[in-house]
Amino acid sequence: MKRRLFTHFRRMLVPTILLALLGGSLFLSCSEGIVEKWQITYGVTVEEIPEALPVGVALYFPIVVRLESPDGSPIPDSLLCQVRDPEGADYLNFCLFDDGNAFDHPPANDFLSLRSGDNVPGDGRFSRQISGQNFTGEYGIYKFLFLAPDGGARLDSIEIRPVETPFFAEITPVVTEFPSGFEPVEYEAHIQKPTPGDRIDSVALSISSTQRPPATLRTFRFAASSADTFWTLTLMPSHFWGISTDTYHFYFTLWDRFGLSADTSHRFIAITNGVPTVSNSTLPDTIWRPRLGEPNDTTAISVQVDDPESLMDIAEVRFEVRKVWQDWQGHPDFYLLDQGGPWDAVAGDGIYSVPLVTSPSDSLKNTLYYFRFYARDKADNQSDYLLDSVRVIEHLGIQSIVGVVL
C-alpha cells in the first residue's frame, strides 16, 4: 500500500553539510563546528533504534547512536542521518544531538521531536526521537544512514507501517463448568502485539449473563506474568459468591497503550453455587425456668454451618420458633453469629451461636418449643431446615438477648 507523503516532508530541514578537504579527511556535520584533525577514524554504533514505526500513533521512539574516537579526536555536537524510502530515493535528512536534551531543534514536520531526548550531554551518544503520527508516505522499509564526520557510516533500517490491534492468541483452559467448591483454576492469556512499540496495559475477565443484552455481573483483572504478552488470573470459588447456579458467558478484554482493545469469549459456562448445610444443634432437651426473684437464666445454643464454596459465602444464619399449637414465628433478632465473644468460642470456625434468656415467671406453663435453624448464602441459596426442640419446665418464658419473649 502506498500513500504519498506531505510535500513538506521533501522540503524539510536539510542540515548544513560541510565538506572540507583536510589532508584527505572528509568532514560531515549538522553544526557549524569543524573537526580539524588529519585522518580521523570514528566508530559509529547504533545503540537504540525501533524495529518499526507505527503510523498514526502519537508516540515518539528514540534513536541513539554512539560515536567513538579511539585516538581522542574531538567529538562533534551533532550527527547527520540520511533517510531513503523503500524505493531507494532520498527521503529526508535530519540531525541527532548530544546536548542533554537542553535545546530546541525545530523540525520541518511532526516526524521528528522538537528536542533530541538525549540523556547526558557530551558523552558521545547522539539522540533524536521520531514519530509516525502524521506520516502519509509510503509504507515499507526505510534505510537510515548515520554519517560520521570522517565519512564513516552505519546503516540501519526501520519498517514504517500502520497500527494493528493486539489480539488474544490463546486463553487456557477452556472450562465449560465450575462445580460447587471447585479447586482454584489458573487462566493464562497469551497475547500477540503486531505493532512494534505497543504495550498491553490491562487484561480483564467479565462474567456476564446470557440474556440479551448481557449484563456484566463481575469483573476481575489479570496480572502480567511475563513482560506484557502473558497474563494470568486465578479463578476461585470466592469469585462466584453471590452468583446463583446458572449459565454465563466469560468475556476476555485487553487494552493497549494506543487505546485499542480486543476481546474474545468462552460462552455458556455452567456455574454451580452449592447450598449451605446446617447440623449439630446444641439446643438442650430441657431448660428450667428461674423462680420469681431469681436472676435470668442464659443458655448458649449453637449450630454447625458448612458451605461448599466457603464460610465467607454465608450471608446469614437464622432460626424460627413455634409452640406446639402455633405457627412458626420469625423475628429480625432471631439470628446466630460466628464472631467470637462471650457466647461464641471461636470466630470463623463455622459454629454459629446465640444466647437464649429464660426469665422468671409464675404465669407461664410448661411448654414444648420447636426450633428450626437455616442458613442462606450470598447467592440467596437457602439450606434445608435443621429441626430441634426444647421443653421449658415450670413457668416458661424464653426471650432472645434483645428481649423478645417467645
N, C-alpha and C positions, 0 to 999 in steps of 0.2 A: 504494500500500500504506500502510495506516495502522496505527500502533502507539501505544498511549496511553502518555504519559509517567508516570514515577513521580509519585505525588501530591505528594511533597515538592518537585518542581520548581515547582509552583504556589505553594508556600509558602516559596520560597527567599528569600534575603536581599533585602529591599527597602530600599534606602538611604534615608536621611533626605532628604526633598525640602523645601528651604526656599523658601518663596515670600515674597519681600519686595518690597513696592511702594516703590521708592526713586525718587520723582520720575518715575514712568513706566517704570523699569527693572525687569524681572522676573529674579530670580536663582534658578538651579537648581544644586544641588551635592550631592556624596556625602559632604561633610565638614561640620564644624561652622563652618568659616570663612565669612564674609560679605564679598563684594566691595562695598565702599561707594563706588560710583562712579556718577555720573549718565550715563545714555545710553551705556553701554559697547557697543562693537561688536567682537565676536570673530570671527576667521576660523577655520573648522573644516575641516580637511583629513584625509581618511583616507589615511594613507601605506602601511599594510600591513593586508591582511585576506585570509583564504583564500577562494578561489572556492567551495570546497566543504569539507564536514567529513565524513570517513569515520566511520561508526558501528561501534562495537565494537573500535576500534583504540586502544591505549594510547599515544597521541601527542598532544602539545599544539601548537596552531598560534597564532602571535602575532597580535594586533590592535594596531595602533599608530595613534593619532590625534593630529595636531598642532593645538594651539590657539594662535592668534596674537592679540596685542592691539596693533594698529598705533599706538595713542596712548600705549602704555606702561602700560596698566592692569595691576593685579596679576593674575597667573596662579594659579588655584586649584591645589590639590594632587591633585584627583580630578575625574573627568568621568563623567557619567551616560550609560548606554546603555539604551534601551528596546527590547525584542525582541518582535516579533509573529510568530505562527505562520503557516503557509501560508493559513489561513482568515481572517487578519486580526485574530485575537483576541490580547489581551495574553498574552505567554508568560512573560517574566521581565524584571526589571531587574537590572543589575549595574554596577559601577564600574570604571573604568580609573584607573591611578595613575601619577604622575610622581615616583616615590620611589626610583629607582635599584635597585629590587628588594630593598630593605632590610627590608621589614616583611611580616608575615603578614597576609593578608586572608581569614580563613576563609570558604569558600563553603558554601552550604547543600547542595551536591551536587558530584559529580565533573565537572560541566560546566565549571567554572572552575578555574584554577590557584590554589594557595594563595598564591603570590607573583605579583607583577604581570609579572615578566620585563622590566621597564623597564631600559634600559641606563644612562642618565645622569639623575640627579635634577635637577629644576628647569629642564629645557631646553625645556619646553612640549610634550613628546611624552608622551602618556599610553598606557599599555600594559596589556594583560591577555592571558592565554593561555587558549584554550578547547579542549575535547576532546569527542569523541563516544563515548568508550569505554563509558560507561554510559547512553547516550542510548536512551530507549524511547518517544520521542514519534512524531509523525507525520513521515514523510519529505516533503521538499519544500523550497521556497524560504522562508527566514526573513528578515524585514526587521530591520535593525539601525539604530536611530535614535540618533545621538550628539548630545547636547544641550549647547550652550554655556551659561555662566551667565546670559547676557542673553537667552536664548530662541532664539538662532541654532542651527541644526541641520544635520546632514549625514546623508543616508540612504544605506545600502548594504545588500547582501544576501549571504547565504551559503546554498548548497544543502546540505542535510543528507541523506545517502544512504548506503546500505550499501557495504561494501568490495567491490570487484570485482578479480578476479585479473588481473594483466597477461598479455599474450599476445604470441606472435610474429606480427607482421603479414606478414612475408616474410623468407625466408632465400635468398640467392642466392650463387653459382649453384647450380643443381640438376645435380650431376655424377653420372653413372652408372658411370664407370670412371676409375681412375687408372692410366695405363700406367707401365711401368718408366721411371724417370728423368724424370718429368713436370716441367714448369715450375711454379714456385710458384703456388698458386691462392688468391686472397683471398676469403674468405667474408664476407658482410655480413648482419648480423641487424638487422632493423628491428622495434622493439618498441612496442606500444601500452600506455598506462597509463590505464585508465578511472578509477581512483581518484585524485582530487587529493591532492597531498602525498606520493604514493608515490615510491619511488626504487628503481631496479634496482641491486642490489648486485653481482651477478656473472652471467656467462653462460658456459656451458661446452659443449664438444663431447666426447662419449664415443663411441669406436669399439668396437662390440660384435659378438660372433659372432652367427651366425644360428641357433644351436642353441637349444633350449628347456630351461630358461630361458637367455636370452642371458647371456654372460659379458663383462664390460667389460674390454677389453684396454688401451686408452689413453684418457686424459682430458686435454684441452687447454682453456685459459682464453682467452676473448675479451678484447679491450681496448676500453674505452669510447672511441668516436671522436668523437661529438657528443652532449654532455650525457650522458644515460644511456638514450637511446632508439635509438641507432645504435652497434652494436658490430662489431668486425672481428677476423678471425683469418686469418693467412696460413698455409695448409697447405703443407708442403714434403715432399719425399721422405724427409727425415730423420725425419718423424713416423711413417713406416711401417717404419723399421728394426726388424727382429726380427719383423715380421708376414709370414707366408707368403702366397703368391699364393692368393687365395680371395675369397669374397664376404662382405660385412659390412654391418651397419646403422650409420648415423650418428644418434645421439640428441642433440638440442639441448635444453638446460635453462636456465631463468632462475630467479633468486631475487630477491625484493624485500625492502624494509626491514620489511615486516609478517610475514615468514616464509612468505609464499605462494610457490608455484613453479608453473611451467608448462613443458611440453615439447612438442616435435614431432620428427619424424624424416624422414630420407631413407633409404630401405631398399634392400637388395640392391645394394650398390655393389661393383663388382669392383675389387680391388687387385692389381696385378702387381708383385712384387718380383723384379727381374731377377737372373739368375745371374751371378756374377763370372766373369772370364776371366783366364787366366794365359798369358804369352807371353815370348818373348825371353830364354831361358835363356843364361847366360854360362858354363855348365859347360864347361871345356876338353875338347878331344878326348883329351888325354894329360896325365898327371901322372907325373913321375919321382920314385921313392921315394928318400929320402936313404940313404946307406950307413951302416953301423954306425959309431957315434962321431960322426956329423954331427947337427946340430940338426934338429928337426922342420921340415917344410915346410908352410906355410899358404897356402891358395888361397881367395880370396873368390869366392863364386858368388852370383848374383842372378837374379831373375825380375821381369818387369813384371806388375803386377796392376791390373785395372780392374773397376769395379762401376758399373752403370747408375745406382744411387742416389747413391753417394758412396763414397770410400775409407773414410769413417767407418762404413760399413755392414760393413766387413770384420772378421770375428771372428778369423780365423787363416789363416796360410799355412804349409803343411807339405810334407814330402817323404817318400817311401819309397824304399828301395834294395833291389836284389837282384843276386846274381851270376847268371851265365847258367844255372847248374844249380839255382838255389834259388828259393823263393817270395819274394814281396815282404815286406820287413822294415820295420816301423814302430817308432818309439820316442818316448816323451814329449818327448825333447830334439831331435827332428828337426823344427825349425821355423825359419822365416825371419822377420826383423823389418825394420821400416821406421822406425827410431827415431833414425837418425843414429849416429855414432860411428866407431870405427876401421875397421869393415867395411862401413858403410852411409854413403855420401857425404852424402845429403840426407834429413832426416827428413820423412815425409809426402808424398813425391813419387811413391809407388806402386811404387818399386823396393825389393823385399824381398830382404834379403841374409843370408848365413850364411858363416862361415869353415869350411873343411874342412882338417883337420890330417892330414898324412901323416908317420908316424913311421918311423924306421929299423928295418929287419928283414932277416935273411938267410934267413928260412924261408917267406916268402910268395911265391907265384908271380905272374907277370904275369897280370892278370885284367881282364876287361871287366865294369864295373859299369853297371847301368841305374838311372837316377833318374826318378821321376815326381813332379811338383810339382802341388799343387792348393790352391785357396782355398775358404774357407767363410764365408758372411756370417752376420749376426745372426739371420736367419730360417732358418738351417740349410740354405740352398741351397748346394750344392757345385758348383764348376766342373768342367769336363772336365779330365782329366789332361794335363799337358804332359810328354811323354816325352823324355829325353835320356840320353846315356851318356858314360862316360869310361873310358879304358884306363890302368891304373897299371902302369908299366914297372918291371921288376926286382922286388925284394922288395916286395910290396904290403901296405899297411896304412893304411887311411883311417879316421880317427876324428873325431867331432864335437869341438867346442871343449870339451865337458864330458867328453870321454874315452871315448865309446862307439866301440868298434872295429867297423868294417863288415867 
